[in-house]
Amino acid sequence: MAEAIGFKFTEEMSGFISPRPAGYRDGYEEGAAAERSCAFRLTIRTDDVEAFVDSAAREAEARGYVEAAMIGGRRRVESGRFNLFVDTEDRNCKRMLYRLFVRDGDEEPMTLSGFKEVQATPGANIWQDTTTLYVNLFRGHLEADDEPNGEILASGILTLSASDLARQLTTMRAFGGTVTERMGAFETFGSFFAGSLWSVYRPRLMPKMTSFEREIPLYTTEGVEDAEESRHEFGTEDRLGLSMLRFQREASEDVILIIHGLTTSSDMFIMPEHYNLVQYLLDHGFGDVWTLDFRMSNRYCYNLRRHRYTMDDVALFDMPAAIAKLRSVVGEHKRIHVICHCLGSVGFMMSLFGGAVSGIHSVITNSVSLTPHVPRWSEFKLALAPFLCDYLLGVEYVNPSWRRQPGISLGKALAWMVSQFHRECRHPECHMLSFMWGAGFPALYRHENLHEATHRRGGDLYGGTSVHYYRHVHAMVRADNTAVKYDPSDPTYDALPDNYLSDAAAIETPVLFLTGEQNRVFRDSNIRAYQHLESIVPGRHQLHVAPGYGHQDVFMGKDVARDIFPPLLDFLREQSARPADRP
């Protein structure tokens, strides 16, 4: 057998990190301002270059040191790994991974974990991609699978300068075998490196995608333990079939109903990859929790055709029918608390303030309710998208999973175009969600707040939707950011008010208005709603702004049980202590 030929080189990178920033770029800028430098010098080594380039992991040993004040100065790398051009779910994106185990000045274990991401987009910068390392400093020695639950001590960016690269090239060495074999090792490594860059950045018409491999069962309830589960179906007056899931641990005078937003479902509250809302409520004394799947749920097909449903339909038909069904099961005298999100929140609050439902003991509404306020880019999309989809492109609905569909389609081409402008991650579903809602990279949430499994299964957690709801939201934005009826001339909705805030003083149900501080979908909508109602009925309602959170991660983030749920629990306990309003 031929002798294996090894290969090694030395890499030096430097930059800045900062404790608990909003993201890698913020960590770099805050660290630079505070002079919190971070650097490393590593020798990357493999004893068999042929086996290295042929393996899927392409893993090599990393030796050297990390230097940062946060770890007590220059500290030796006890164990380190480097992975070169690892494939991702997106065939147009590859990563270089670094995992360095060190100990600080007090001999406490720490992990410096980082990645470089090379991805083909318009205006792609190969130099920037291959010389920019995004890093997190964790407490303890963590493997990749442990990171979502690990404690991040700092984040930031390290870079490689042109002079650093020049020095790095002079350190490349092959060892073992003959001179000819060592020269062949140089060719093997160089060909692989250049070929990998070409495979990412070469021109192409329609890049292929790997198929989505589901790691968490679709529509699973395995995220809720120690509760009796039951499904309760009901119909609406406009003849749609809807349902609720009930999770009951014990008899309770307080019943909680949780309502999702557009394109999501009950699944967002029972996710098994993190401590979810339903499980949290059951574990903290609320033993009877329900989740509603109304006409916007991706568990139904109602959004996968060109319809003319509006928020008025939700307010008049879905919410009253759901409350009636719930009361028929639990009894008329229970205290009903509602937790609602996004357009499910708008629909329920319209139903409550429009008089279609009554006797609700308390409400927690997230992100938006009766005063929709969106970014400028979202206003443009709300105005233009319905016309483009219905009359120009001729698509029935917009689907976040378009890009993974087999074959060729207009939707797949559109999704590919969207991904060209979203470099913040490698998940095309995430790119489409940012295109469909809000303004940002990403728009719906902050990546740092999500469990990676949640990020990967965006195509399951969010579904497709027709765009007529956009028209109603746009009408509300144009009506001085106020929840109004879509078509006041339609007699179908005569039971509802033209302006849902017109009788706000008469609604005695206490409301906790919740929103993420960095909401890029509905901005400060719930802050405006609270301020408006506070001017009408001072002291009746409450407001909570969650620092470091956006729109969707308030319920779907990996750390919501720690960061979000406690003030919600306090509000529910406070309201459950009040006597029931119903006789």
C-alpha positions as CSV (number, residue, x, y, z in Angstrom):
1,M,0.0,0.0,0.0
2,A,1.2,3.5,-0.8
3,E,2.3,5.6,2.2
4,A,-0.3,8.3,3.2
5,I,0.9,11.8,2.6
6,G,0.0,14.4,5.2
7,F,-0.6,18.1,4.7
8,K,-0.6,21.1,7.1
9,F,-0.7,24.9,7.2
10,T,-0.8,27.7,9.8
11,E,-3.7,30.2,9.9
12,E,-3.8,33.4,12.0
13,M,-7.1,35.4,12.4
14,S,-8.0,38.3,14.6
15,G,-11.0,40.5,15.4
16,F,-13.3,41.4,18.2
17,I,-16.0,39.8,20.4
18,S,-18.5,41.2,22.9
19,P,-20.7,39.6,25.6
20,R,-24.4,38.9,24.7
21,P,-24.6,41.0,21.6
22,A,-27.6,41.1,19.2
23,G,-25.6,39.2,16.6
24,Y,-22.1,38.6,15.2
25,R,-21.8,42.0,13.5
26,D,-23.0,43.8,16.6
27,G,-20.5,41.7,18.7
28,Y,-17.7,42.8,16.4
29,E,-18.6,46.5,16.5
30,E,-19.3,46.5,20.3
31,G,-16.1,44.6,20.9
32,A,-14.1,46.9,18.7
33,A,-15.4,49.9,20.6
34,A,-14.5,48.3,24.0
35,E,-11.2,46.9,22.6
36,R,-12.2,43.3,23.4
37,S,-9.9,41.7,20.9
38,C,-9.8,38.0,20.0
39,A,-7.3,36.1,17.9
40,F,-5.9,32.7,17.3
41,R,-3.0,31.0,15.6
42,L,-3.7,27.4,14.5
43,T,-1.8,24.8,12.7
44,I,-4.3,22.8,10.6
45,R,-3.0,19.2,10.0
46,T,-4.2,16.0,8.4
47,D,-2.0,12.9,8.2
48,D,-3.7,11.7,4.9
49,V,-4.7,14.4,2.5
50,E,-6.4,12.0,0.1
51,A,-8.7,10.6,2.8
52,F,-9.3,14.2,4.0
53,V,-10.6,15.5,0.7
54,D,-12.6,12.3,0.0
55,S,-14.5,12.3,3.3
56,A,-17.8,14.1,3.8
57,A,-16.6,15.8,7.0
58,R,-13.2,16.8,5.7
59,E,-12.0,17.1,9.2
60,A,-8.5,18.0,10.3
61,E,-6.8,18.6,13.6
62,A,-6.3,22.2,14.8
63,R,-3.4,23.0,17.2
64,G,-2.3,26.3,18.6
65,Y,-3.7,29.0,20.9
66,V,-6.6,31.4,21.3
67,E,-5.9,34.8,22.8
68,A,-8.6,37.0,24.3
69,A,-9.0,39.0,27.6
70,M,-12.3,37.2,28.2
71,I,-10.5,33.8,28.6
72,G,-7.5,35.2,30.5
73,G,-5.1,36.0,27.7
74,R,-3.3,33.5,25.5
75,R,-4.6,30.0,26.2
76,R,-3.5,26.7,24.6
77,V,-6.0,24.8,22.4
78,E,-6.4,21.5,24.3
79,S,-8.2,19.9,21.4
80,G,-9.3,21.5,18.1
81,R,-11.0,20.5,14.9
82,F,-11.3,22.2,11.5
83,N,-13.7,21.1,8.7
84,L,-13.2,22.4,5.2
85,F,-16.1,23.1,2.7
86,V,-18.7,21.0,4.5
87,D,-21.9,20.5,2.5
88,T,-25.1,22.0,3.8
89,E,-28.8,21.6,3.0
90,D,-28.3,24.2,0.2
91,R,-26.1,22.9,-2.6
92,N,-25.0,26.4,-3.3
93,C,-23.6,26.9,0.1
94,K,-20.6,25.3,1.9
95,R,-19.1,26.0,5.3
96,M,-15.7,25.9,7.0
97,L,-16.1,25.0,10.7
98,Y,-13.8,25.6,13.7
99,R,-14.2,24.0,17.1
100,L,-11.5,24.9,19.7
101,F,-11.5,23.6,23.3
102,V,-9.6,25.8,25.7
103,R,-9.5,26.7,29.4
104,D,-9.6,30.2,30.9
105,G,-7.3,31.6,33.5
106,D,-9.3,29.8,36.2
107,E,-9.0,26.5,34.3
108,E,-12.7,26.6,33.5
109,P,-13.5,24.9,30.1
110,M,-14.6,27.0,27.2
111,T,-15.3,26.4,23.5
112,L,-14.6,28.8,20.6
113,S,-16.9,27.7,17.8
114,G,-16.9,29.4,14.4
115,F,-17.9,29.1,10.8
116,K,-17.1,30.7,7.4
117,E,-19.9,30.5,4.9
118,V,-19.4,30.6,1.1
119,Q,-22.6,31.1,-0.8
120,A,-23.3,32.2,-4.3
121,T,-25.5,35.4,-4.5
122,P,-25.5,38.4,-6.7
123,G,-22.4,40.4,-6.0
124,A,-20.9,37.5,-4.0
125,N,-17.5,38.4,-2.5
126,I,-15.3,35.3,-2.5
127,W,-12.6,37.0,-0.6
128,Q,-15.0,38.1,2.2
129,D,-16.6,34.7,2.4
130,T,-13.4,32.8,2.7
131,T,-11.7,35.2,5.2
132,T,-14.6,36.1,7.6
133,L,-15.2,33.8,10.6
134,Y,-18.3,34.2,12.7
135,V,-17.5,33.0,16.3
136,N,-19.3,32.2,19.5
137,L,-17.6,31.7,22.8
138,F,-19.4,29.1,25.0
139,R,-19.0,28.0,28.6
140,G,-17.8,24.4,28.8
141,H,-16.5,22.0,26.1
142,L,-19.5,21.7,23.7
143,E,-20.0,19.7,20.6
144,A,-22.1,21.1,17.8
145,D,-25.3,19.3,18.9
146,D,-24.9,20.8,22.4
147,E,-24.7,24.4,21.2
148,P,-28.4,25.2,21.0
149,N,-28.7,24.7,24.8
150,G,-25.2,26.1,25.6
151,E,-24.4,29.3,27.4
152,I,-23.0,31.9,24.9
153,L,-20.5,34.1,26.7
154,A,-19.6,36.3,23.7
155,S,-20.0,36.6,19.9
156,G,-18.1,38.4,17.2
157,I,-16.1,38.2,14.0
158,L,-12.5,37.3,13.2
159,T,-10.9,38.1,9.8
160,L,-7.9,37.2,7.7
161,S,-6.0,40.1,6.2
162,A,-4.2,39.9,2.8
163,S,-0.8,39.9,4.6
164,D,-2.1,37.1,6.9
165,L,-3.1,35.1,3.8
166,A,0.3,35.7,2.2
167,R,2.0,34.3,5.3
168,Q,-0.4,31.4,5.5
169,L,0.6,30.3,1.9
170,T,4.2,30.1,3.0
171,T,3.4,27.7,5.8
172,M,1.8,25.0,3.6
173,R,3.7,21.8,3.9
174,A,3.2,18.2,2.7
175,F,5.0,15.5,4.7
176,G,5.8,11.8,4.2
177,G,6.5,9.8,1.1
178,T,8.7,11.0,-1.8
179,V,9.1,14.5,-3.2
180,T,6.9,13.5,-6.1
181,E,4.2,12.3,-3.8
182,R,4.4,15.4,-1.7
183,M,4.0,17.5,-4.8
184,G,1.0,15.4,-5.6
185,A,-0.5,16.2,-2.2
186,F,-0.2,19.9,-3.0
187,E,-2.0,19.3,-6.2
188,T,-4.7,17.3,-4.5
189,F,-5.4,19.9,-1.9
190,G,-5.2,22.9,-4.3
191,S,-7.5,21.2,-6.8
192,F,-10.1,20.4,-4.1
193,F,-10.0,23.9,-2.7
194,A,-10.4,25.6,-6.1
195,G,-12.9,23.1,-7.2
196,S,-15.1,23.6,-4.2
197,L,-15.1,27.4,-4.8
198,W,-16.0,26.8,-8.4
199,S,-18.8,24.5,-7.4
200,V,-20.4,27.2,-5.3
201,Y,-19.7,30.4,-7.4
202,R,-19.9,29.0,-11.0
203,P,-22.7,30.5,-13.1
204,R,-25.9,28.3,-13.3
205,L,-29.4,28.7,-14.3
206,M,-31.3,26.9,-11.6
207,P,-29.2,25.4,-8.7
208,K,-30.4,22.1,-7.3
209,M,-31.6,21.6,-3.8
210,T,-31.1,18.6,-1.5
211,S,-34.4,17.0,-0.5
212,F,-35.8,17.9,2.9
213,E,-35.4,15.1,5.4
214,R,-38.0,15.5,8.1
215,E,-36.4,15.0,11.6
216,I,-39.5,15.8,13.6
217,P,-42.8,14.2,12.7
218,L,-45.3,16.5,10.9
219,Y,-48.2,17.6,13.2
220,T,-46.6,15.8,16.1
221,T,-47.9,16.3,19.7
222,E,-44.9,14.6,21.3
223,G,-43.7,18.0,22.7
224,V,-46.4,17.8,25.3
225,E,-46.0,15.2,28.1
226,D,-48.2,14.0,31.0
227,A,-51.5,15.3,29.5
228,E,-54.6,13.8,28.1
229,E,-55.0,14.8,24.5
230,S,-58.2,15.1,22.6
231,R,-59.3,16.7,19.3
232,H,-62.5,18.8,19.1
233,E,-64.0,19.6,15.7
234,F,-66.6,22.2,14.8
235,G,-68.0,24.1,11.9
236,T,-68.4,27.8,11.1
237,E,-71.5,29.5,9.8
238,D,-69.8,30.0,6.4
239,R,-69.3,26.2,6.3
240,L,-65.7,25.5,7.1
241,G,-64.5,22.7,9.3
242,L,-62.1,23.7,12.0
243,S,-60.7,22.1,15.1
244,M,-59.0,22.5,18.5
245,L,-56.5,20.3,20.4
246,R,-57.1,19.9,24.1
247,F,-54.2,19.1,26.5
248,Q,-55.6,18.4,30.0
249,R,-53.6,17.4,33.0
250,E,-56.2,18.2,35.7
251,A,-59.6,19.9,36.2
252,S,-59.2,23.6,36.3
253,E,-61.4,26.7,36.7
254,D,-59.0,28.5,34.3
255,V,-59.0,27.3,30.7
256,I,-56.5,28.7,28.2
257,L,-57.0,28.9,24.5
258,I,-54.0,29.6,22.3
259,I,-54.4,30.9,18.7
260,H,-51.7,30.9,16.0
261,G,-51.1,33.3,13.1
262,L,-51.3,33.2,9.3
263,T,-49.5,30.1,7.7
264,T,-48.7,28.5,11.1
265,S,-50.8,26.2,13.3
266,S,-51.1,24.7,16.7
267,D,-47.6,23.2,16.1
268,M,-45.9,26.5,17.0
269,F,-47.0,26.1,20.6
270,I,-46.2,22.4,21.1
271,M,-42.8,22.1,19.5
272,P,-40.7,19.2,20.9
273,E,-37.3,20.7,20.3
274,H,-37.7,23.3,23.1
275,Y,-39.7,23.9,26.3
276,N,-43.0,25.0,24.6
277,L,-45.8,27.1,25.7
278,V,-48.4,24.4,26.2
279,Q,-46.0,22.3,28.3
280,Y,-45.0,25.3,30.3
281,L,-48.5,26.3,31.2
282,L,-49.4,22.7,32.2
283,D,-46.3,22.5,34.4
284,H,-47.1,25.8,36.1
285,G,-50.6,25.2,37.4
286,F,-52.8,25.7,34.3
287,G,-54.1,22.2,33.8
288,D,-56.5,22.7,30.8
289,V,-54.9,24.2,27.7
290,W,-56.4,24.3,24.2
291,T,-54.9,25.3,20.8
292,L,-57.1,26.4,18.0
293,D,-56.5,25.7,14.3
294,F,-58.7,28.2,12.4
295,R,-58.9,28.9,8.7
296,M,-55.4,30.3,8.5
297,S,-53.8,27.1,9.8
298,N,-51.4,25.2,7.6
299,R,-53.1,22.0,8.9
300,Y,-55.9,22.9,6.5
301,C,-55.9,23.5,2.7
302,Y,-58.1,26.6,2.9
303,N,-55.1,28.9,2.1
304,L,-53.8,26.8,-0.8
305,R,-56.3,28.3,-3.3
306,R,-57.2,31.8,-4.4
307,H,-59.8,32.9,-1.9
308,R,-61.4,36.1,-0.7
309,Y,-61.3,35.5,3.0
310,T,-60.6,38.6,5.2
311,M,-60.0,39.3,8.9
312,D,-63.7,40.0,9.2
313,D,-64.4,36.3,8.3
314,V,-62.1,35.3,11.1
315,A,-63.7,37.7,13.6
316,L,-67.3,36.8,12.6
317,F,-67.1,33.1,11.9
318,D,-64.0,31.4,13.3
319,M,-63.6,32.9,16.8
320,P,-67.2,32.8,18.0
321,A,-67.6,29.2,16.8
322,A,-64.4,28.2,18.6
323,I,-65.4,29.9,21.9
324,A,-68.9,28.3,21.7
325,K,-67.4,24.9,21.1
326,L,-64.9,25.3,24.0
327,R,-67.7,26.4,26.4
328,S,-69.9,23.4,25.3
329,V,-67.1,21.1,26.5
330,V,-65.7,22.8,29.6
331,G,-68.9,24.5,30.8
332,E,-70.2,28.0,30.9
333,H,-68.7,29.0,34.2
334,K,-65.0,28.5,33.6
335,R,-62.6,31.5,33.3
336,I,-61.4,31.6,29.6
337,H,-58.0,33.2,29.0
338,V,-56.8,33.7,25.4
339,I,-53.2,33.9,24.1
340,C,-53.1,34.9,20.5
341,H,-50.4,35.7,17.9
342,C,-50.0,37.7,14.7
343,L,-53.1,37.8,12.4
344,G,-54.7,35.3,14.8
345,S,-54.4,38.0,17.3
346,V,-55.8,40.6,15.0
347,G,-58.8,38.3,14.2
348,F,-59.5,37.5,17.9
349,M,-59.2,41.1,19.1
350,M,-61.5,42.2,16.3
351,S,-64.0,39.5,17.4
352,L,-63.7,40.6,21.1
353,F,-63.8,44.4,20.5
354,G,-66.4,44.0,17.7
355,G,-68.8,42.2,20.1
356,A,-68.8,38.8,18.4
357,V,-67.4,37.1,21.5
358,S,-67.8,38.0,25.1
359,G,-67.1,36.8,28.6
360,I,-63.3,36.4,28.0
361,H,-61.5,36.7,31.3
362,S,-58.2,37.9,29.9
363,V,-56.1,38.1,26.7
364,I,-52.4,38.0,25.9
365,T,-51.9,39.3,22.4
366,N,-48.5,39.1,20.7
367,S,-47.0,41.5,18.0
368,V,-50.1,43.0,16.6
369,S,-53.8,43.5,17.4
370,L,-55.9,46.5,16.7
371,T,-53.3,49.0,15.4
372,P,-51.3,47.3,12.6
373,H,-48.1,49.2,11.8
374,V,-45.6,47.8,9.4
375,P,-42.2,48.7,7.8
376,R,-42.2,50.8,4.6
377,W,-41.0,47.8,2.6
378,S,-43.9,45.8,4.0
379,E,-46.3,48.5,2.9
380,F,-45.0,48.2,-0.6
381,K,-45.4,44.4,-0.5
382,L,-48.9,44.6,0.9
383,A,-50.0,46.9,-1.9
384,L,-48.3,45.1,-4.8
385,A,-48.3,41.4,-3.9
386,P,-52.0,40.7,-4.4
387,F,-52.0,42.2,-7.8
388,L,-48.9,40.4,-8.9
389,C,-50.0,37.0,-7.6
390,D,-53.6,37.1,-8.7
391,Y,-53.4,38.9,-12.0
392,L,-49.8,39.0,-13.3
393,L,-48.1,35.8,-12.1
394,G,-51.2,33.8,-11.8
395,V,-50.1,31.8,-8.7
396,E,-52.7,30.5,-6.3
397,Y,-50.7,31.0,-3.2
398,V,-47.2,31.9,-1.9
399,N,-45.3,28.9,-0.5
400,P,-42.1,29.1,1.7
401,S,-41.2,25.6,0.5
402,W,-41.3,26.4,-3.2
403,R,-37.6,26.1,-3.8
404,R,-37.5,22.4,-2.7
405,Q,-40.3,21.4,-5.1
406,P,-39.2,18.9,-7.8
407,G,-39.3,20.0,-11.4
408,I,-39.6,23.5,-12.8
409,S,-42.2,26.0,-11.7
410,L,-42.8,29.8,-11.6
411,G,-42.8,29.6,-7.8
412,K,-39.5,27.7,-7.7
413,A,-37.9,30.4,-9.9
414,L,-39.3,33.1,-7.7
415,A,-38.0,31.4,-4.6
416,W,-34.5,31.1,-6.2
417,M,-34.5,34.8,-7.0
418,V,-35.4,35.6,-3.4
419,S,-32.5,33.5,-2.1
420,Q,-30.1,35.5,-4.2
421,F,-30.7,38.5,-1.9
422,H,-30.7,36.6,1.4
423,R,-27.3,35.6,2.6
424,E,-28.2,35.5,6.3
425,C,-28.6,31.7,6.3
426,R,-28.7,28.6,4.1
427,H,-32.4,27.8,4.4
428,P,-34.5,28.8,1.4
429,E,-37.7,28.5,3.5
430,C,-36.3,31.2,5.8
431,H,-35.6,33.4,2.8
432,M,-39.2,33.1,1.5
433,L,-40.6,33.8,4.9
434,S,-38.7,37.1,5.0
435,F,-40.0,37.8,1.5
436,M,-43.6,37.0,2.5
437,W,-43.6,39.0,5.8
438,G,-41.8,42.0,7.2
439,A,-38.5,43.6,6.3
440,G,-35.2,42.2,7.4
441,F,-32.5,39.6,7.0
442,P,-34.3,37.6,8.5
443,A,-37.6,39.3,9.1
444,L,-39.7,37.0,11.3
445,Y,-37.2,36.3,14.1
446,R,-33.6,36.5,15.1
447,H,-31.6,33.5,14.1
448,E,-29.8,33.5,17.5
449,N,-33.1,32.8,19.3
450,L,-34.0,29.7,17.3
451,H,-33.1,26.1,17.9
452,E,-31.4,24.9,14.8
453,A,-34.0,22.2,14.4
454,T,-36.7,24.9,14.3
455,H,-34.8,26.8,11.7
456,R,-34.4,23.6,9.5
457,R,-38.1,22.7,9.6
458,G,-39.5,26.0,8.5
459,G,-41.2,24.3,5.6
460,D,-43.3,22.3,8.1
461,L,-44.0,25.0,10.6
462,Y,-45.1,27.6,8.1
463,G,-47.3,26.9,5.1
464,G,-48.5,28.5,1.9
465,T,-51.1,31.2,1.8
466,S,-53.3,33.1,-0.7
467,V,-52.5,36.8,-0.5
468,H,-56.0,38.3,-0.1
469,Y,-55.3,38.8,3.6
470,Y,-52.6,41.2,2.6
471,R,-55.3,43.4,1.1
472,H,-57.1,43.7,4.4
473,V,-53.9,44.4,6.4
474,H,-53.0,47.0,3.8
475,A,-56.5,48.6,4.3
476,M,-55.9,48.8,8.0
477,V,-52.5,50.3,7.6
478,R,-53.9,53.0,5.3
479,A,-56.8,53.6,7.8
480,D,-54.4,55.4,10.1
481,N,-53.1,52.0,11.4
482,T,-56.5,51.0,12.7
483,A,-58.4,47.7,12.5
484,V,-61.3,48.4,10.2
485,K,-63.8,46.4,8.3
486,Y,-62.6,45.4,4.8
487,D,-65.8,46.2,2.9
488,P,-68.4,48.2,5.0
489,S,-70.9,47.9,2.2
490,D,-71.1,44.0,2.5
491,P,-74.2,43.2,4.5
492,T,-72.7,39.8,5.6
493,Y,-70.7,41.7,8.2
494,D,-73.3,44.1,9.5
495,A,-73.0,42.7,13.0
496,L,-69.4,43.9,13.1
497,P,-68.4,47.6,13.5
498,D,-66.7,49.5,10.7
499,N,-64.0,50.5,13.2
500,Y,-63.1,47.9,15.8
501,L,-61.8,50.5,18.2
502,S,-65.0,52.5,18.2
503,D,-66.4,50.9,21.4
504,A,-63.0,50.1,23.1
505,A,-64.1,51.7,26.4
506,A,-66.8,49.1,26.9
507,I,-64.5,46.1,26.6
508,E,-63.6,45.2,30.2
509,T,-61.4,42.2,29.4
510,P,-57.8,43.0,30.6
511,V,-55.2,42.6,27.8
512,L,-51.5,42.1,28.1
513,F,-49.9,43.6,24.9
514,L,-46.7,41.6,24.1
515,T,-44.2,42.4,21.5
516,G,-40.5,41.7,20.7
517,E,-38.2,44.7,20.9
518,Q,-36.9,44.0,17.4
519,N,-40.2,43.2,15.7
520,R,-39.5,43.6,12.0
521,V,-43.0,42.5,10.9
522,F,-45.4,44.6,12.8
523,R,-42.9,47.0,14.4
524,D,-44.5,48.8,17.4
525,S,-48.1,47.8,16.7
526,N,-48.9,46.5,20.1
527,I,-47.1,49.4,21.8
528,R,-49.4,51.7,19.9
529,A,-52.5,49.7,20.8
530,Y,-51.6,49.8,24.5
531,Q,-51.0,53.5,24.4
532,H,-54.3,54.1,22.6
533,L,-56.3,52.1,25.0
534,E,-54.4,53.5,28.0
535,S,-55.6,56.9,26.9
536,I,-59.2,55.7,26.9
537,V,-59.3,53.4,30.0
538,P,-56.2,54.0,32.0
539,G,-54.8,51.1,34.0
540,R,-57.0,48.4,32.5
541,H,-54.4,46.9,30.2
542,Q,-50.7,46.0,30.4
543,L,-47.6,46.1,28.1
544,H,-44.5,43.9,28.0
545,V,-41.7,44.4,25.4
546,A,-39.3,41.5,25.2
547,P,-35.7,42.6,24.7
548,G,-33.7,40.8,22.0
549,Y,-36.8,39.2,20.4
550,G,-38.6,39.8,17.1
551,H,-42.0,38.6,15.9
552,Q,-42.2,34.8,15.7
553,D,-39.4,33.9,18.1
554,V,-41.5,35.2,21.0
555,F,-43.2,31.8,21.0
556,M,-40.8,29.7,18.8
557,G,-37.4,30.6,20.3
558,K,-35.3,28.0,22.1
559,D,-35.1,30.0,25.3
560,V,-38.7,31.4,25.5
561,A,-39.4,29.5,28.8
562,R,-36.7,31.5,30.4
563,D,-37.0,34.9,28.5
564,I,-40.7,35.2,27.6
565,F,-43.1,33.0,29.5
566,P,-42.5,34.2,33.1
567,P,-44.2,37.6,32.7
568,L,-47.0,35.9,30.8
569,L,-47.5,33.4,33.7
570,D,-47.5,36.3,36.2
571,F,-50.3,38.0,34.2
572,L,-52.4,34.8,34.0
573,R,-52.0,34.2,37.7
574,E,-53.0,37.8,38.4
575,Q,-56.1,37.5,36.2
576,S,-57.1,34.0,37.5
577,A,-57.3,35.6,41.0
578,R,-60.1,37.9,39.8
579,P,-63.7,36.6,40.1
580,A,-65.2,35.4,36.8
581,D,-67.2,38.0,34.9
582,R,-69.7,35.4,33.7
583,P,-72.5,34.4,36.1
